[in-house]
C-alpha cells in the first residue's frame, strides 16, 4: 500500500469512528429518556396506589418520589372515588457533546379507584 492510500484509509476510519461515537451517544440519550419515562410511570402508579389505600397526600408523594427521577413534579387529585396522579420531568442530555439539544418532557398519569371512605 502506498503512503497516500494509507492516509486515505486512516481518514476514512477516523470519520467512521466519529460517526459511530455520535450514534452511540445518541442511543445513550434515548436510553436516558426511556428510563425517565419508565420511572415516571412507576412513580405515578406508586403514588396513586398509596392514595387509594387512604394514605395522606404527603405520604403518598413520598412513596412515589422513591421511584421518580430527580426533579420530578407531582400533581395529585383525590375525589369522586378516584385518585389521579400526574408525574412529569424534563430530561436534559448529560453528555457534553449533546448538551445543546433541548430537553425532553416526559410524563405519566395514573388513575385508580379509591377504597370506600377514602376522599378528601
N, C-alpha and C positions, 0 to 999 in steps of 0.2 A: 504494500500500500504506500502510496506517495504521501508526503507530508501534507499536501493540500487536501487530499481525500481524508486523511486522518483528522484534520482540523474541522472539516465539514461534519464528520461523524460525531465528533465531540460537541459541536454546536447543536446538532440535532438531539443528542442525548440531553444536553442542558435544557433545551426548550421543552422536551418531553417530560423531564423530571419536574420542571417548574409547573407545567400543566397538571401533572399528577398530584403534586403537593396542593395546588389550588383546589382540585376536585376533592381531595381528602379533607381539607379544611372545611369545604362546603358541606360535605357529608357529616362532619362533626357538628357543625352549626345546626343542620337539620335534626340530628340526633338530640341535641340540647333542647330544641323547640318541642320535639315529640315527647321528650322526657318531662318537660314542664307541663305539657298538656295532660299527660297521664297523672302527674302529681296533683293538678287542679281537679281532675275527675275524682281522685281518691279523697281529696280534702273536702270537696262539696258533699260527697257521699257520706263520709265520716261525720261531718257536722250535722247534716240533715238527719242521720240515724240517731245521733245523740239528742237532737231536739225532739224527735218523735218519741223517744223514751221519757221525755219530760225534764231533761237537763236544762239548766239556765242557758241563756244565750252566751254568756261569758265562758261557761264551762264547755259548751258545745264548740265554740270557736277555738278554745284552747286545744280541744281534741283534734279539730281539723287542721290547726296550724302545725301539728306534728308531721303531717304528711304533705303539707303545702310547700311550694317552692318559696324561697326567700322573697320578701316584698309582696306577697300575695294579698289582695284586698278581698274582704268578705262582705257580702250583703245578705242579710238574714231577714226572713219574714215568716212569722208564725201566726196562723189564724185560719178560721173556717175549716178546721180539721186537717190542715196541711202545714208542712214546714217546707219552705223554699229557700235554698241556699245558692248563691252565685259566688264563684271564686274566679278572680282574674289576676293576671300578672303580665307585665311587659318583659319580654326576654330580650336582652341585649347580647350581641356577639361578644365573647370574651377573648377571642383570638385577635391580636393587634392588626393583622392583615385585613380582617373583616370588620374592624371597629367602625368603619364609615357606613356600613349597612344600617338601615333603620331597624329598630327593634320590632318584634312581633308580639302582638297582644294575643294571648291565649286565655281561654275562659271555659268554664263549665257550669252547668246548672243541675241541681238535684232537687227533686220534689218527692216528698214522702208523706203518707198519711200519718197523722199523729195518733197516739194511743188515746182512748176515750178519757176525757177530763183534762187533756193537755191543751191549753190555749192561753195565749197572752193577749 
